[in-house]
Amino acid sequence: PEREGVLVLTYSGLSASGGAGSRLQQVVDWCGEDYDGCLLFDESHCAKNLIADLPGTETAAARAVDTIQRLLPNARVVYCSATAASEPRHYAYMTRLGLWGPASPFP
């Protein structure tokens, strides 16, 4: 079914889990597998620790932002942040930019 509306979540809300499953999965279920609307990540620097200094110390927010982009491949994504990154790895959550992976500047 086609749905209309706007969901507003905090990063901690997006990465939360509870008795009915994860909030992220609830959002993906609400959107549907063919969702081609917008995912707008305001203050997106909050997800900058997808690639952490120590393996296994990635933040839940960074993992959730990465996961929702993979689960909704047709979604249009906007990253908004006035906070600059101090290292290229801090942009790892911006998967739609094509900076990471095979045949990219950071393979």
MDAnalysis code that builds the backbone (N, CA, C; Angstrom):
import MDAnalysis as mda
import numpy as np

u = mda.Universe.empty(321, n_residues=107, atom_resindex=np.repeat(np.arange(107), 3), trajectory=True)
u.add_TopologyAttr("name", ["N", "CA", "C"] * 107)
u.add_TopologyAttr("resid", np.arange(1, 108))
u.add_TopologyAttr("resname", ["PRO", "GLU", "ARG", "GLU", "GLY", "VAL", "LEU", "VAL", "LEU", "THR", "TYR", "SER", "GLY", "LEU", "SER", "ALA", "SER", "GLY", "GLY", "ALA", "GLY", "SER", "ARG", "LEU", "GLN", "GLN", "VAL", "VAL", "ASP", "TRP", "CYS", "GLY", "GLU", "ASP", "TYR", "ASP", "GLY", "CYS", "LEU", "LEU", "PHE", "ASP", "GLU", "SER", "HIS", "CYS", "ALA", "LYS", "ASN", "LEU", "ILE", "ALA", "ASP", "LEU", "PRO", "GLY", "THR", "GLU", "THR", "ALA", "ALA", "ALA", "ARG", "ALA", "VAL", "ASP", "THR", "ILE", "GLN", "ARG", "LEU", "LEU", "PRO", "ASN", "ALA", "ARG", "VAL", "VAL", "TYR", "CYS", "SER", "ALA", "THR", "ALA", "ALA", "SER", "GLU", "PRO", "ARG", "HIS", "TYR", "ALA", "TYR", "MET", "THR", "ARG", "LEU", "GLY", "LEU", "TRP", "GLY", "PRO", "ALA", "SER", "PRO", "PHE", "PRO"])
u.atoms.positions = np.array([
    [0.821, -1.200, 0.000],
    [0.000, 0.000, 0.000],
    [0.859, 1.257, 0.000],
    [0.435, 2.243, -0.748],
    [1.167, 3.507, -0.786],
    [0.880, 4.293, 0.482],
    [1.916, 4.818, 1.074],
    [1.770, 5.566, 2.314],
    [2.246, 6.990, 2.098],
    [1.610, 7.883, 2.783],
    [2.024, 9.277, 2.758],
    [2.291, 9.711, 4.181],
    [3.250, 10.576, 4.342],
    [3.540, 11.077, 5.666],
    [4.998, 11.415, 5.804],
    [5.335, 11.872, 6.980],
    [6.701, 12.236, 7.308],
    [7.044, 11.574, 8.636],
    [8.146, 10.874, 8.679],
    [8.649, 10.309, 9.923],
    [9.835, 11.142, 10.366],
    [9.852, 11.521, 11.608],
    [10.977, 12.258, 12.168],
    [11.508, 11.428, 13.330],
    [12.777, 11.066, 13.233],
    [13.401, 10.245, 14.268],
    [14.738, 10.842, 14.677],
    [15.109, 10.611, 15.902],
    [16.466, 10.936, 16.330],
    [17.376, 9.775, 15.919],
    [18.665, 9.986, 15.934],
    [19.581, 8.896, 15.624],
    [19.480, 7.791, 16.667],
    [19.312, 8.158, 17.917],
    [19.170, 7.121, 18.948],
    [17.853, 6.376, 18.777],
    [16.816, 7.068, 18.314],
    [15.554, 6.394, 18.034],
    [15.669, 5.427, 16.872],
    [16.369, 5.829, 15.824],
    [16.545, 4.968, 14.657],
    [17.316, 3.704, 15.012],
    [18.228, 3.809, 15.946],
    [19.060, 2.660, 16.309],
    [18.511, 1.881, 17.506],
    [17.341, 2.262, 18.009],
    [16.768, 1.605, 19.192],
    [16.154, 0.257, 18.837],
    [16.166, -0.640, 19.804],
    [15.471, -1.919, 19.656],
    [14.583, -2.105, 20.868],
    [13.562, -2.891, 20.675],
    [12.624, -3.106, 21.771],
    [11.881, -4.408, 21.591],
    [10.785, -4.565, 22.311],
    [10.013, -5.796, 22.276],
    [9.435, -6.122, 20.911],
    [9.109, -5.111, 20.120],
    [8.510, -5.347, 18.801],
    [9.561, -5.333, 17.698],
    [10.819, -5.466, 18.047],
    [11.892, -5.419, 17.051],
    [12.514, -4.052, 17.019],
    [13.394, -3.857, 16.077],
    [14.109, -2.592, 16.021],
    [13.258, -1.500, 15.398],
    [13.496, -0.281, 15.825],
    [12.811, 0.870, 15.237],
    [13.181, 0.972, 13.755],
    [14.441, 0.685, 13.442],
    [14.881, 0.728, 12.053],
    [14.029, -0.215, 11.197],
    [13.811, -1.439, 11.661],
    [13.007, -2.386, 10.893],
    [11.566, -1.903, 10.781],
    [11.047, -1.278, 11.817],
    [9.693, -0.726, 11.753],
    [9.608, 0.356, 10.680],
    [10.625, 1.194, 10.584],
    [10.649, 2.245, 9.570],
    [10.721, 1.628, 8.180],
    [11.587, 0.652, 7.998],
    [11.713, -0.017, 6.701],
    [10.395, -0.687, 6.322],
    [9.746, -1.340, 7.267],
    [8.450, -1.976, 6.992],
    [7.413, -0.939, 6.604],
    [7.399, 0.192, 7.278],
    [6.438, 1.256, 6.969],
    [6.684, 1.817, 5.571],
    [7.949, 2.001, 5.227],
    [8.299, 2.545, 3.910],
    [7.976, 1.566, 2.790],
    [8.218, 0.298, 3.009],
    [8.021, -0.704, 1.972],
    [9.285, -0.888, 1.149],
    [9.429, -2.069, 0.558],
    [10.679, -2.407, -0.132],
    [10.954, -1.577, -1.372],
    [9.924, -0.996, -1.987],
    [10.118, -0.182, -3.189],
    [10.148, 1.311, -2.900],
    [10.344, 1.681, -1.659],
    [10.337, 3.086, -1.256],
    [11.338, 3.892, -2.076],
    [10.869, 4.970, -2.683],
    [11.775, 5.830, -3.444],
    [11.662, 7.289, -2.994],
    [11.190, 7.473, -1.774],
    [11.107, 8.811, -1.199],
    [12.446, 9.237, -0.634],
    [12.419, 10.254, 0.173],
    [13.642, 10.862, 0.691],
    [13.987, 10.367, 2.091],
    [15.262, 10.094, 2.292],
    [15.836, 9.918, 3.625],
    [16.727, 11.129, 3.843],
    [16.375, 11.966, 4.777],
    [17.151, 13.165, 5.034],
    [17.812, 13.026, 6.397],
    [19.118, 13.022, 6.395],
    [19.877, 12.886, 7.631],
    [20.393, 14.260, 8.041],
    [19.661, 14.920, 8.952],
    [20.083, 16.220, 9.450],
    [21.135, 15.991, 10.529],
    [22.074, 16.917, 10.616],
    [23.202, 16.750, 11.547],
    [23.839, 15.382, 11.328],
    [24.044, 15.051, 10.054],
    [24.492, 13.705, 9.682],
    [25.859, 13.338, 10.251],
    [26.621, 14.314, 10.686],
    [27.916, 13.996, 11.302],
    [27.749, 13.109, 12.534],
    [26.535, 13.013, 13.063],
    [26.277, 12.124, 14.207],
    [26.500, 10.657, 13.841],
    [26.577, 10.356, 12.544],
    [26.802, 8.984, 12.085],
    [28.231, 8.768, 11.598],
    [29.138, 9.647, 11.955],
    [30.480, 9.620, 11.375],
    [31.337, 8.437, 11.801],
    [30.989, 7.748, 12.860],
    [31.853, 6.677, 13.358],
    [31.453, 5.299, 12.851],
    [31.191, 5.208, 11.542],
    [30.923, 3.902, 10.945],
    [32.215, 3.096, 10.850],
    [33.299, 3.778, 10.572],
    [34.625, 3.149, 10.580],
    [35.354, 3.740, 11.781],
    [35.393, 2.987, 12.851],
    [35.953, 3.480, 14.114],
    [37.445, 3.168, 14.209],
    [38.101, 3.843, 15.145],
    [39.524, 3.594, 15.388],
    [39.765, 2.135, 15.769],
    [38.910, 1.605, 16.614],
    [39.029, 0.214, 17.048],
    [37.862, -0.579, 16.480],
    [38.137, -1.681, 15.780],
    [37.045, -2.498, 15.244],
    [36.068, -2.895, 16.353],
    [34.797, -2.825, 16.032],
    [33.765, -3.169, 17.009],
    [33.293, -2.002, 17.850],
    [33.865, -0.801, 17.644],
    [33.446, 0.354, 18.426],
    [32.653, 1.356, 17.587],
    [32.138, 0.892, 16.450],
    [31.297, 1.763, 15.637],
    [30.070, 2.156, 16.463],
    [29.516, 3.317, 16.196],
    [28.345, 3.721, 16.953],
    [27.089, 3.079, 16.379],
    [26.092, 2.890, 17.240],
    [24.812, 2.328, 16.806],
    [24.154, 3.234, 15.776],
    [24.289, 4.540, 15.948],
    [23.703, 5.481, 14.992],
    [24.325, 5.309, 13.613],
    [25.632, 5.159, 13.549],
    [26.323, 4.985, 12.269],
    [25.885, 3.681, 11.602],
    [25.792, 2.620, 12.371],
    [25.344, 1.338, 11.808],
    [23.913, 1.440, 11.294],
    [23.041, 2.139, 12.028],
    [21.644, 2.276, 11.611],
    [21.531, 3.082, 10.323],
    [22.287, 4.165, 10.205],
    [22.261, 4.984, 8.989],
    [22.750, 4.169, 7.796],
    [23.813, 3.406, 7.987],
    [24.319, 2.548, 6.918],
    [23.282, 1.487, 6.533],
    [22.687, 0.861, 7.514],
    [21.736, -0.223, 7.270],
    [20.492, 0.257, 6.540],
    [19.915, 1.370, 6.963],
    [18.682, 1.824, 6.321],
    [18.926, 2.198, 4.855],
    [20.117, 2.694, 4.559],
    [20.435, 3.012, 3.167],
    [20.544, 1.735, 2.327],
    [21.067, 0.663, 2.924],
    [21.153, -0.610, 2.202],
    [19.780, -1.255, 2.047],
    [18.936, -1.145, 3.071],
    [17.616, -1.780, 3.028],
    [16.618, -1.037, 2.152],
    [16.860, 0.239, 1.903],
    [15.984, 1.040, 1.033],
    [16.810, 1.574, -0.139],
    [17.204, 0.693, -1.056],
    [18.140, 1.085, -2.117],
    [17.601, 2.114, -3.108],
    [16.290, 2.260, -3.202],
    [15.708, 3.235, -4.132],
    [15.469, 4.602, -3.500],
    [15.704, 4.697, -2.202],
    [15.466, 5.958, -1.505],
    [16.442, 7.027, -1.978],
    [15.943, 8.232, -2.028],
    [16.795, 9.391, -2.315],
    [17.362, 9.872, -0.985],
    [18.657, 10.132, -0.938],
    [19.306, 10.428, 0.336],
    [19.911, 11.821, 0.317],
    [19.680, 12.555, 1.416],
    [20.271, 13.877, 1.606],
    [21.033, 13.848, 2.923],
    [22.306, 14.244, 2.875],
    [23.135, 14.347, 4.075],
    [23.307, 15.834, 4.384],
    [22.902, 16.270, 5.565],
    [23.006, 17.677, 5.957],
    [23.870, 17.793, 7.211],
    [24.928, 18.565, 7.112],
    [25.764, 18.799, 8.277],
    [26.633, 20.017, 8.026],
    [26.721, 20.881, 9.014],
    [27.618, 22.031, 8.937],
    [28.945, 21.715, 9.631],
    [29.034, 20.510, 10.178],
    [30.229, 20.111, 10.903],
    [31.148, 19.345, 9.960],
    [32.337, 19.852, 9.769],
    [33.296, 19.208, 8.877],
    [33.863, 17.948, 9.523],
    [34.287, 17.035, 8.690],
    [34.946, 15.823, 9.176],
    [36.453, 16.071, 9.239],
    [37.094, 15.491, 10.211],
    [38.537, 15.674, 10.343],
    [39.327, 14.603, 9.595],
    [38.660, 13.521, 9.193],
    [39.318, 12.440, 8.462],
    [38.362, 11.896, 7.404],
    [38.881, 11.438, 6.264],
    [38.001, 10.901, 5.221],
    [37.101, 9.766, 5.705],
    [37.577, 8.942, 6.640],
    [36.761, 7.825, 7.117],
    [35.470, 8.289, 7.785],
    [35.429, 9.540, 8.227],
    [34.221, 10.065, 8.856],
    [33.077, 10.223, 7.865],
    [33.371, 10.135, 6.572],
    [32.334, 10.192, 5.548],
    [31.831, 8.805, 5.147],
    [32.264, 7.766, 5.803],
    [31.918, 6.395, 5.406],
    [30.419, 6.137, 5.403],
    [29.657, 6.793, 6.259],
    [28.204, 6.593, 6.300],
    [27.518, 7.169, 5.069],
    [28.205, 8.014, 4.316],
    [27.627, 8.633, 3.117],
    [27.802, 7.703, 1.921],
    [27.226, 6.533, 2.031],
    [27.430, 5.488, 1.033],
    [26.920, 5.870, -0.349],
    [25.927, 6.717, -0.438],
    [25.356, 7.071, -1.732],
    [26.249, 8.008, -2.541],
    [27.309, 8.523, -1.953],
    [28.212, 9.394, -2.683],
    [29.155, 8.612, -3.597],
    [29.252, 7.304, -3.393],
    [30.127, 6.485, -4.220],
    [31.601, 6.629, -3.909],
    [31.932, 7.068, -2.712],
    [33.328, 7.247, -2.332],
    [33.986, 5.955, -1.860],
    [33.169, 4.967, -1.451],
    [33.694, 3.772, -0.806],
    [33.372, 2.537, -1.627],
    [34.249, 1.561, -1.597],
    [33.996, 0.286, -2.248],
    [34.799, 0.106, -3.522],
    [34.541, -0.998, -4.236],
    [35.300, -1.304, -5.459],
    [35.203, -0.164, -6.467],
    [36.295, 0.077, -7.158],
    [36.378, 1.114, -8.209],
    [36.045, 2.504, -7.686],
    [36.419, 2.770, -6.449],
    [36.167, 4.086, -5.844],
    [37.481, 4.626, -5.273],
    [37.485, 5.894, -4.882],
    [38.706, 6.461, -4.294],
    [39.175, 5.762, -3.022],
    [38.226, 5.160, -2.263],
    [38.568, 4.487, -1.011],
    [38.029, 3.053, -1.045],
    [38.747, 2.115, -1.735],
    [38.230, 0.749, -1.898],
    [38.144, -0.058, -0.627],
])
